[in-house]
């Protein structure tokens, strides 16, 4: 019954995404036609603008779908239904109105950040650049050097805010991003006027920076409140070693409990190094065998527990993947890391169970584990790159002192 419910939800989600795609195309065509006509463009320019809008929207949808397949979408969008589509639609409409004001006042840097936070850097850069292009197509007086100015500022901002969500530290990135924006505005606006120096020349750049600051503060406050902190609260509970479910697992089977604890420790350290989702990896390490505390250790039993204790959506998705095929042929990077860590933990614990005084060659064990997985094709479908797999091997070998705790 639970599995059927999941299928129904997936079908419903697919239908909603199809609806979003149709709405985006309609919006891009209708808005472009209306505003192109309103701004006094002829039929040739209108057709050019509409064609650009259609092609740009199609590329964004392709990038979105490709990123979903590769599991590269930000966790922010996993918690809010089609949030990127809603945000994109809103910013696209705003882009149609920007030609009404001075091009040096367009707040595109926050838009770059907003779109990337709810997708990924690639989609954020392309989608923001595309809607900015639409603004320029509707503006006869705008110079295209301003386009590159905003694009540079936006890319820098995305790079600065790329990992800021996990740390909730916004001060330095905001200051750095706004400093770059101000320097670019001065360079492209003030110096291009060829006018005598005056404080009034800095009024427009300062206004843009103030507007961008206000938008960024509002955006990041909302993001941290509804996305980061909301998710953190749930993860703080379930990733606590003394959480009720883990206590029940310990009472049911101490060995499985300690396998989960040690796997989580190793997997979380590796995730931090290669920049994976540490929280979902830790929950996967803890709870992929939690179904055993029920009368019947089945997938349905595990699903009931995840639903009862309100596991975050991304954690549940990873757990389902790992329970179904991730433990044998993992695909996502997170599932692969958990698989590798769990295998080495079980191998070493098995040695110590046989002989507490044993001194296993952990480097050799790790090498043999990777060789076997390569031989049997266990990792052939994994999203981890060869370089990342080698890095995981190096990191596992560095934990020699920790392996003594597995006795």
C-alpha positions as CSV (number, residue, x, y, z in Angstrom):
1,X,0.0,0.0,0.0
2,X,2.8,2.4,0.9
3,X,4.7,1.7,-2.3
4,X,1.5,2.4,-4.3
5,X,1.1,5.7,-2.4
6,X,4.7,6.6,-3.4
7,X,4.0,5.8,-7.0
8,X,0.8,7.9,-6.9
9,X,2.8,10.8,-5.5
10,X,5.4,10.5,-8.1
11,X,2.8,10.4,-10.9
12,X,1.1,13.5,-9.4
13,X,4.5,15.3,-9.2
14,X,5.2,14.4,-12.9
15,X,1.8,15.8,-13.9
16,X,2.5,19.0,-12.0
17,X,5.9,19.4,-13.6
18,X,4.3,19.0,-17.1
19,X,1.8,21.7,-16.1
20,X,4.7,23.9,-15.0
21,X,6.4,23.4,-18.3
22,X,3.3,24.4,-20.3
23,X,2.8,27.4,-18.1
24,X,6.4,28.6,-18.5
25,X,6.2,28.4,-22.3
26,X,2.9,30.2,-22.4
27,X,4.2,32.9,-20.0
28,X,7.3,33.4,-22.1
29,X,5.3,33.7,-25.3
30,X,2.4,35.8,-24.0
31,X,4.5,38.2,-21.8
32,X,7.1,38.7,-24.5
33,X,4.4,39.5,-27.1
34,X,2.5,41.9,-24.8
35,X,5.5,43.8,-23.5
36,X,7.3,43.9,-26.9
37,X,4.1,45.5,-28.4
38,X,3.8,47.9,-25.4
39,X,7.3,49.1,-25.9
40,X,6.6,49.9,-29.5
41,X,8.5,47.1,-31.3
42,X,7.7,46.1,-34.8
43,X,6.6,42.6,-36.0
44,X,10.2,41.6,-36.8
45,X,11.5,42.5,-33.3
46,X,8.5,40.8,-31.7
47,X,9.2,37.6,-33.5
48,X,12.8,37.8,-32.6
49,X,12.0,38.3,-28.9
50,X,9.4,35.5,-28.9
51,X,11.9,33.1,-30.6
52,X,14.5,34.0,-28.0
53,X,12.1,33.5,-25.2
54,X,11.1,30.0,-26.4
55,X,14.6,28.8,-27.0
56,X,15.8,30.2,-23.6
57,X,12.9,28.5,-21.8
58,X,13.6,25.2,-23.6
59,X,17.2,25.2,-22.6
60,X,16.4,26.0,-18.9
61,X,13.9,23.1,-18.9
62,X,16.5,20.8,-20.4
63,X,19.1,21.8,-17.8
64,X,16.5,21.3,-15.0
65,X,15.6,17.8,-16.2
66,X,19.2,16.8,-16.7
67,X,20.1,18.1,-13.2
68,X,17.2,16.1,-11.7
69,X,18.4,12.9,-13.4
70,X,21.9,13.6,-12.1
71,X,20.6,14.5,-8.6
72,X,22.2,18.0,-8.9
73,X,19.2,20.0,-7.8
74,X,19.6,22.1,-4.6
75,X,17.9,20.7,-1.5
76,X,16.0,24.0,-1.3
77,X,13.8,22.9,-4.2
78,X,13.2,19.4,-2.8
79,X,11.3,20.9,0.1
80,X,9.1,23.2,-1.9
81,X,6.9,22.0,-4.7
82,X,8.2,23.3,-8.0
83,X,9.6,26.4,-6.2
84,X,12.2,27.1,-8.9
85,X,9.4,27.2,-11.6
86,X,7.5,29.7,-9.5
87,X,10.5,31.9,-8.8
88,X,11.6,31.8,-12.4
89,X,8.1,32.8,-13.6
90,X,8.1,35.7,-11.2
91,X,11.6,36.9,-12.2
92,X,10.8,36.6,-15.9
93,X,7.8,38.8,-15.4
94,X,9.9,41.3,-13.5
95,X,12.4,41.3,-16.4
96,X,9.7,42.6,-18.6
97,X,9.3,45.6,-16.4
98,X,12.9,46.5,-15.9
99,X,13.2,48.5,-19.1
100,X,10.9,51.1,-17.5
101,X,13.8,52.2,-15.2
102,X,17.5,53.1,-15.7
103,X,19.5,50.0,-16.7
104,X,22.0,50.8,-13.9
105,X,19.3,50.3,-11.3
106,X,18.4,46.7,-12.4
107,X,18.8,44.4,-9.3
108,X,20.1,41.4,-11.2
109,X,22.8,40.3,-8.8
110,X,20.2,39.1,-6.2
111,X,18.3,37.4,-9.0
112,X,21.4,35.4,-9.9
113,X,21.7,34.3,-6.3
114,X,17.9,33.5,-5.9
115,X,17.7,31.3,-9.0
116,X,20.9,29.4,-8.1
117,X,19.8,28.7,-4.5
118,X,16.7,27.0,-5.8
119,X,18.4,25.0,-8.6
120,X,22.2,24.8,-9.0
121,X,24.9,27.2,-10.1
122,X,24.7,26.2,-13.8
123,X,20.9,26.7,-14.0
124,X,21.2,29.9,-11.9
125,X,23.7,31.5,-14.2
126,X,22.0,30.5,-17.5
127,X,18.4,31.4,-16.3
128,X,19.4,34.7,-14.8
129,X,21.5,35.6,-17.9
130,X,18.6,34.6,-20.2
131,X,16.0,36.7,-18.5
132,X,18.5,39.6,-18.4
133,X,18.9,39.2,-22.1
134,X,15.1,39.6,-22.4
135,X,15.3,42.8,-20.5
136,X,18.0,44.1,-22.9
137,X,16.0,43.0,-26.0
138,X,13.1,45.2,-24.7
139,X,15.4,48.2,-24.1
140,X,16.6,50.2,-27.1
141,X,18.8,52.5,-25.0
142,X,20.7,49.9,-22.9
143,X,24.4,49.3,-23.7
144,X,25.4,45.7,-23.7
145,X,28.5,46.3,-21.7
146,X,26.0,46.6,-18.8
147,X,24.9,43.0,-19.5
148,X,28.4,41.7,-18.9
149,X,28.7,43.9,-15.8
150,X,25.7,42.3,-14.2
151,X,26.7,38.8,-15.4
152,X,30.1,39.1,-13.8
153,X,28.6,40.4,-10.6
154,X,26.0,37.6,-10.6
155,X,28.5,34.8,-11.3
156,X,30.8,36.1,-8.5
157,X,27.8,36.2,-6.1
158,X,26.8,32.7,-7.0
159,X,30.3,31.5,-6.3
160,X,30.3,33.3,-2.9
161,X,26.9,31.9,-1.9
162,X,27.3,28.4,-3.3
163,X,27.9,26.7,0.1
164,X,26.7,29.4,2.4
165,X,23.4,27.7,3.1
166,X,25.0,24.9,5.2
167,X,26.8,27.4,7.4
168,X,24.2,30.2,7.8
169,X,27.0,32.8,7.6
170,X,26.0,35.5,5.2
171,X,28.0,38.6,6.3
172,X,31.3,38.1,4.4
173,X,29.7,36.8,1.2
174,X,27.2,39.7,1.1
175,X,30.0,42.3,1.7
176,X,32.2,40.8,-0.9
177,X,29.4,40.5,-3.5
178,X,28.2,44.0,-3.0
179,X,31.8,45.3,-3.2
180,X,32.2,43.7,-6.6
181,X,28.9,45.1,-7.8
182,X,29.8,48.6,-6.7
183,X,33.2,48.5,-8.3
184,X,31.6,47.3,-11.6
185,X,28.9,49.9,-11.5
186,X,31.5,52.6,-11.0
187,X,33.6,51.2,-13.8
188,X,30.8,50.8,-16.3
189,X,28.6,53.8,-15.4
190,X,30.7,56.6,-13.7
191,X,33.8,56.2,-15.9
192,X,31.8,55.9,-19.1
193,X,30.1,59.3,-18.7
194,X,33.3,61.2,-19.3
195,X,32.0,63.9,-17.0
196,X,33.9,66.0,-14.4
197,X,34.1,64.3,-11.1
198,X,31.2,64.9,-8.7
199,X,29.7,63.0,-5.8
200,X,26.4,63.0,-7.7
201,X,27.9,60.6,-10.2
202,X,27.8,57.9,-7.5
203,X,24.1,58.3,-6.7
204,X,22.9,55.6,-9.1
205,X,25.5,53.0,-8.2
206,X,24.8,53.6,-4.5
207,X,21.1,53.2,-5.1
208,X,21.6,49.9,-6.9
209,X,23.8,48.6,-4.1
210,X,21.2,49.6,-1.5
211,X,18.4,47.9,-3.5
212,X,20.5,44.8,-4.0
213,X,21.4,44.8,-0.3
214,X,17.8,45.0,0.8
215,X,16.7,42.2,-1.6
216,X,19.6,40.0,-0.6
217,X,18.9,40.4,3.1
218,X,15.2,39.6,2.7
219,X,16.0,36.7,0.4
220,X,18.6,35.1,2.6
221,X,16.6,35.6,5.8
222,X,13.6,33.8,4.2
223,X,15.9,31.1,2.8
224,X,17.6,30.4,6.1
225,X,14.2,30.5,8.0
226,X,12.2,28.2,5.7
227,X,14.8,26.1,4.0
228,X,17.9,25.7,6.1
229,X,16.6,26.0,9.7
230,X,13.4,24.1,8.9
231,X,15.5,21.2,7.6
232,X,18.1,21.5,10.3
233,X,15.4,21.2,13.0
234,X,14.3,17.8,11.6
235,X,17.8,16.6,11.0
236,X,18.9,17.6,14.5
237,X,16.3,15.2,15.9
238,X,16.8,12.1,13.7
239,X,20.6,12.4,13.5
240,X,20.9,12.4,17.3
241,X,22.5,9.1,18.4
242,X,20.1,9.1,21.3
243,X,17.0,9.5,19.1
244,X,14.1,7.2,20.0
245,X,14.4,5.1,16.8
246,X,18.2,4.5,17.3
247,X,17.6,3.6,20.9
248,X,15.1,1.0,19.8
249,X,17.6,-0.3,17.2
250,X,20.2,-0.6,20.0
251,X,17.8,-2.6,22.1
252,X,16.9,-4.9,19.2
253,X,20.4,-5.5,17.9
254,X,23.5,-3.8,19.4
255,X,25.8,-4.9,16.6
256,X,23.6,-3.2,13.9
257,X,23.4,-0.1,16.1
258,X,27.1,0.2,16.3
259,X,27.5,-0.5,12.6
260,X,25.1,2.4,12.0
261,X,27.0,4.7,14.4
262,X,30.5,3.9,12.9
263,X,29.2,4.1,9.3
264,X,27.6,7.5,10.0
265,X,30.9,8.8,11.5
266,X,33.0,7.8,8.5
267,X,30.4,8.7,5.8
268,X,29.8,12.2,7.3
269,X,33.5,13.0,7.3
270,X,33.9,11.9,3.7
271,X,30.8,13.9,2.7
272,X,32.2,17.0,4.3
273,X,35.5,16.6,2.3
274,X,33.9,16.0,-1.1
275,X,31.0,18.4,-0.5
276,X,28.1,16.0,-0.4
277,X,24.9,16.3,1.7
278,X,26.2,15.4,5.2
279,X,22.8,15.4,6.9
280,X,21.1,13.0,4.5
281,X,24.2,10.7,4.4
282,X,24.2,10.5,8.2
283,X,20.5,9.7,8.4
284,X,20.9,7.0,5.7
285,X,23.8,5.4,7.6
286,X,21.6,5.4,10.8
287,X,18.2,4.2,9.4
288,X,18.5,2.0,6.3
289,X,18.1,-1.1,8.5
290,X,15.6,0.5,10.9
291,X,12.8,-1.8,9.6
292,X,14.2,-4.6,11.7
293,X,12.7,-3.1,14.8
294,X,9.3,-3.8,13.4
295,X,7.6,-7.2,13.5
296,X,8.4,-7.7,9.8
297,X,11.6,-6.2,8.4
298,X,10.2,-5.0,5.1
299,X,10.4,-1.8,3.0
300,X,6.8,-1.0,4.1
301,X,7.9,-1.2,7.8
302,X,10.7,1.2,7.2
303,X,8.4,3.6,5.2
304,X,5.9,3.6,8.0
305,X,8.6,4.6,10.5
306,X,10.0,7.4,8.2
307,X,6.5,8.8,7.8
308,X,5.6,8.5,11.5
309,X,8.7,10.3,12.6
310,X,8.5,12.9,9.8
311,X,11.8,12.3,8.0
312,X,12.8,15.1,5.6
313,X,12.0,14.4,2.0
314,X,15.6,14.2,0.8
315,X,16.5,11.8,3.6
316,X,13.6,9.5,2.8
317,X,14.5,9.5,-0.9
318,X,18.1,8.5,-0.2
319,X,17.0,5.8,2.3
320,X,14.6,4.4,-0.2
321,X,17.3,4.3,-2.9
322,X,19.7,2.6,-0.5
323,X,17.2,0.0,0.7
324,X,16.2,-0.9,-2.8
325,X,19.5,-1.1,-4.7
326,X,21.9,1.3,-3.0
327,X,23.4,-1.4,-0.7
328,X,24.4,-3.6,-3.7
329,X,24.7,-1.2,-6.7
330,X,24.6,2.4,-5.5
331,X,24.0,5.2,-8.0
332,X,23.9,8.5,-6.2
333,X,27.1,9.8,-4.7
334,X,25.6,9.8,-1.2
335,X,24.5,6.1,-1.4
336,X,27.9,5.1,-2.7
337,X,29.7,6.8,0.2
338,X,27.4,5.0,2.7
339,X,27.9,1.7,0.9
340,X,31.7,2.0,1.0
341,X,31.8,3.0,4.7
342,X,29.3,0.4,5.8
343,X,31.3,-2.4,4.0
344,X,34.6,-1.4,5.6
345,X,33.0,-1.1,9.0
346,X,31.4,-4.6,8.8
347,X,34.7,-6.1,7.5
348,X,36.7,-4.7,10.3
349,X,34.1,-5.5,13.0
350,X,34.0,-9.1,11.7
351,X,37.7,-9.4,12.2
352,X,37.5,-8.1,15.8
353,X,34.5,-10.3,16.5
354,X,36.7,-13.3,15.8
355,X,39.8,-12.0,17.5
356,X,39.8,-8.9,19.8
357,X,43.6,-8.6,19.7
358,X,43.8,-8.6,15.9
359,X,45.7,-5.9,14.1
360,X,44.3,-5.9,10.6
361,X,46.0,-4.1,7.7
362,X,43.2,-1.6,7.1
363,X,44.9,-0.2,4.0
364,X,45.0,-3.7,2.4
365,X,41.3,-4.3,3.4
366,X,40.3,-1.0,1.8
367,X,42.3,-1.8,-1.4
368,X,40.7,-5.2,-1.6
369,X,37.2,-3.9,-1.1
370,X,37.6,-1.4,-4.0
371,X,39.1,-4.1,-6.2
372,X,36.2,-6.5,-5.5
373,X,33.6,-3.8,-6.2
374,X,35.4,-2.9,-9.4
375,X,35.6,-6.6,-10.4
376,X,31.9,-7.2,-9.8
377,X,30.8,-3.9,-11.3
378,X,29.2,-2.7,-8.0
379,X,30.3,0.9,-8.7
380,X,29.8,1.0,-12.4
381,X,26.5,3.0,-12.1
382,X,27.8,5.3,-9.3
383,X,27.7,9.0,-9.9
384,X,31.0,9.4,-8.1
385,X,33.8,10.3,-10.4
386,X,37.0,8.3,-10.5
387,X,38.8,11.2,-8.8
388,X,36.2,11.2,-6.0
389,X,36.4,7.4,-5.6
390,X,40.1,7.8,-5.2
391,X,39.6,10.5,-2.7
392,X,37.2,8.4,-0.7
393,X,39.8,5.6,-0.6
394,X,42.4,8.0,0.7
395,X,40.1,9.3,3.3
396,X,39.2,5.8,4.5
397,X,42.8,5.0,4.9
398,X,43.4,8.0,7.0
399,X,41.0,6.7,9.7
400,X,43.4,4.1,11.0
401,X,43.2,5.3,14.6
402,X,39.4,5.4,14.5
403,X,39.2,1.7,13.4
404,X,40.4,0.7,16.8
405,X,37.1,1.8,18.2
406,X,35.4,-1.0,16.2
407,X,36.8,-3.7,18.5
